[in-house]
Structures are given as structure tokens and as C-alpha cells.
Amino acid sequence: MLEAAALHDPRARAQTGRALLEGPHLLGEALAAGARIERIFARADDAISREAARRVGVDLVVVDERALRRLATTEHPQSPVAVFVIPDPPPVAAGDVLVAWGVGDPGNVGTLIRSAAAFGLGFAAGPGTADPWAPKVLRAAAGGHFRTGVTRLDTLDPLRAGGRRLAATVARGGMPPAALPEMPLAILVGEEARGLPPEVVAGCDLAVTIPMPGGSESLNAAVAGAIVAYEAAQRRRSSRGGEAAAARP
């Protein structure tokens, strides 16, 4: 159990390639995606986790409430907590990608992953971004990790694969999301307080700004990313609809 609790530390996750899942929903998402579960810690009355452990052939360790709180990172944890193997980071996914660049808040990173998965985008984490496999990020993503690719970047270069263009989200001066071009895009979202670094904006092909007629100065980073990701998904659907209509006799 001590080894599992140590996975709260990002250094331990990096060294071991393991992380923690908390709660039945995340465990179910991981199992459905074929994630490699190594151990499940659960309360004695948690029949669902017992059956899940039996089904995938892993050890189930029965723990009391005190031990569960030690393993989890929430004040009132749900059983179970499971140790799983972090998947090898894939290449940047084909098509549109939502990119967190310097987003340090784990809740925002998790919500960006959840939005990418919901709207059919890949996801990448750039320098200075919270560890995508931290427990709080996993909780905020609500299973999104297992529904989209989650990769890491050190530079912008991998995002240009396949002719993809880079779109920087900026507070002012960019095109509205509805005007995004119909081509593969990497949509970059920066830290809420400071936005994207100037050199990153300069390295992008275009800039996008969400109109805010209500007069607010800015949006939460995860909200902004979700809005632009939605518009990118709408653009793809409209394009496919037009192609289908043109193909009909």
C-alpha cells in the first residue's frame, strides 16, 4: 500500500510508469479501454470492485476507510482506488488536437482532456502543463484519458504533422471560432492568468478569440478550450455533411 500511496508524487509516477484511479466510474472507463490494471484497493462491501478484480485477474486488497483515505486524494473517497500502468504516449493524433500549453491547474487540464474526448479531438500537453496522469486531472477528465490520445510535447514541431495548422487562443485580435478554416488544426490554450507565451503565439499560423458581448475580460482556460473545440467539431460535421450531399446523385 505504501508503494501505491507514493504515486501521489509526480516523480514516483514518472519513475514507475504507474498512476492511481479513484472511484468506480474511472475504473470502469479504464477497464473498458483495456487499460492494464495491476491492483485494486477496495472496501470489504464493494462487490463491484471485487468482481472487476476477478474478471481481469488482479489482486484485490481489502482496506478500511482510513486506508482508503490514505490512498485517495479526496476528502470523502469512493471505493475503489486502483493502480494502473500509464499507457505509452502516442504520436500526436491525426486531425484536430487540443493542446494545453503551460496550463498548471490540474482541474483545467482534466477538463480540457474531457472536452477533447467529447468533441473527437486528440489531446497534447506542452511544457509547464500539469501532469496529465495526476489523480486530480484524471478525476476532472472523467474518463476522457481513455477516449482520446494523451501525449506530451516539448516543442510545437510535432503538431505540424500532416499539414496541421496551429491556432493560438488569444484574448483579443483573433478570428472568431466559427471562422476557423476547414483543415486539421492544433488549438493551443495557455494558462488562465497569462495566456500563451508571446513566442508560442508568434509560432502559430493563426489566432482565435472568443467573442464576449457580455463584457467579461476573459474566460476560464478550460471553458475557452471547450468552446473552440466544439466549434472545430461543428466545422468537421458541416464539412462532412457537405461532402455527403455533393456525393448524392
N, C-alpha and C positions, 0 to 999 in steps of 0.2 A: 504493500500500500504506500510506503514511503516513496518508492520509485514513481508511482503514479502521481502522487501529490506534487512531486518535483516538477511535473510537466506544466505547472502554473508559470514556471520561469521560461521565458523565450529561449534562453541559452540551452536549457535541457531539451526543449523541443527540437532545436537545431541540431544538437549533438546526437539525439536518439532517433530522430525522424518519426516521433510519436506525438500525439496530442490527445486531448480529452473531449469527449462528447458528454453533454449533460441532458438528461431527460429523455422520455420515450419517443418524442417526435423526431429528434435528431438521430437517435439510434435507428429508428425505422427508416429514415431517409438514407442513412449510411448503408444499412443492410440492403435496401432496395437497389442502391447503386453498385453493390458489390464491393464496398469498402472492406479492407482487411481489419476485422476486429480481433484484438488479442485477449482482452479480459473485460469482464463486466462486473461491476460492483453494484449490488442492489440490496434493498431491504428484504427481509425474510418473506414479507407478504406480497412481493412484486412478482406475481405469476407470469406476467407478460415477458419480463426480462429473463426469467428462468427458462421459459420456452424458447426465447430468442437465442440464449446461450446454447441450449441443447441443439437447436436447429443448425447453428453454424459451427458447433463442435468446439466451443471455447470454454474456459473456466468461468464459472460464476462464483464470485466471492460475496458471501452474505455479510452485510455490515449493519451496524446500528445507526441511529440518527446522528450521533456525534461524529462517527467516522465519515458518514456521507457528507456532512458539512465541511469536513477537512478536505475531502476530495473535490468538492464543488466550489464554485466561485460566487454562488448566490446565497442570499441570507436564508432563504427557505428552499433548499434544493429539492428537485424531484428525483426519485429513483428512476433509472439507474445513472451511474457515471461509467463510461466505457473508455478504455484505451484503444486507440486505433492507429494504424500506420498512415502517415501523411502521404498522399499519392505524389509520385514524381511530377514536378511541374511540367505541364505540356508546352509545346511551342505555342506562340500566340495563335489563338483560334482564327479560322478563316472568317471573313465577313466583318461585321461591326464588332467593336470591342469597347467596353467601358473601362477607363483607366483611372485609378486612384493614384495621384502623384503628390506625395508629401502629406497625405491625409492621415494625421496622427491619432484621431479619435477612433477607438475600436468600434463603437456603435455606428459611426458613419461608414466605416469600411464594410462592416457587415451588411448594412442597408444597401450600399452600392452593389455588393455581390448579389443580394436578394433581388435588386432591380434588374441587374444584368440577366440573371436567370429567368426572371418573369417575362422579360421582353425579348429573349432569344439572342442576347449578346454574349460574347466572351468577356472575361474579366482579367485584368492585369494590375499588379501593384508595383508602382515605381518607387524610387528612393525616398526614404523618410516616411513611408506608409506603415501603419501598424501591421504587425504580423497577422496575415490572413487566417492563420490557424490558431490564434489565441481563443480561449473559451468565450470571451465576450463577443468577439467577431463571429464565431460560429453560432452563438445564440441569436445575434441580430440578423444573421443571414437566413435563419430558419430553414436550413436545408439547401440553400442556394449553392453552396460549395459542390454539392453532389449532382447539380443540374446544369452546371456550366464549367468551362475550364477556368482554373485559377492558376495564373502564372506570375512570375516575378521578373522585373526589368531593372536594368541599371542605366540604360540609355534609351533614346527614342527610336533608334535604328530598327529594332525588330518589328516595330509597329508598322513599318512601311512595306512589309512583305505583301506580295500580291497586288501591288499598286494601291494599297490603302492610303488614304489621305488623313492627316492629323487635324482634329478640330479642338481648339482650346476654348474652354468655357471661361468667359470673362464678364466682369460686372457691367461693362458698358462698351459700346462701339462695335459689337459683333452682329452678325446676321441673326434673325430670329430662328429658333429651332425648326420651324415649319419650312424654312427655305433651304435646309441642308441639301446638298447635291445627292443625286441618286447614284452613289458609288460607295464602296466599302470605306468605313470611317473608324478611326480611333478617337473616341471622345474623352478628352482629358479633363479631370476635375481636381482642383487643388484644395489646399487647406482652407477651412471656412474663413479664418480671420485674415489671411494674407493672399489667398488665391494662388494661382500658379506662378512660379518664378518667372521674371521677365524673359530670361533666356529660353525657357521652355515655350512660352507664348511665341517668341520670335522664331523658334524652330518648327512651329506648326504651320500648316498650309492655309488655315482659315480660323476665324474666331466666331463663337456663337454666344449670344446674350439673350437671356430670357426676358421678354418684356414684362414690366411690373407696373401696370397702370395705377395700382393702389398706392404707390409712392414709397414702398419699402426700399431700403438701401441695398439689401442683399437677401439671399436665401441660404438656408442650411445647405451644406455641401452635398449631403445625401439627397435632399429634395431636388436640388438643381440637377444632379446627375440622373435622377429618376425621370425628371421631365424631359430632358434631352434624349435619354434612352428610349422613352416612349415615342417621341417624335420620330426617332430613327426607325423604330419598329413599324410605325404607321407608314412611313415613306416606303419601306420594303413591301408592305402589304399592298399599297397603292400601285407600286411598280409591277408586282406580280399579277394584280388584277388587270392592269392594262395589257400586259403581255398575253394573259389568258383570253381577253376579249379580242385581241388582234389575231389570235390563232384560230378563233372560231370561224367557220365558213359563213 
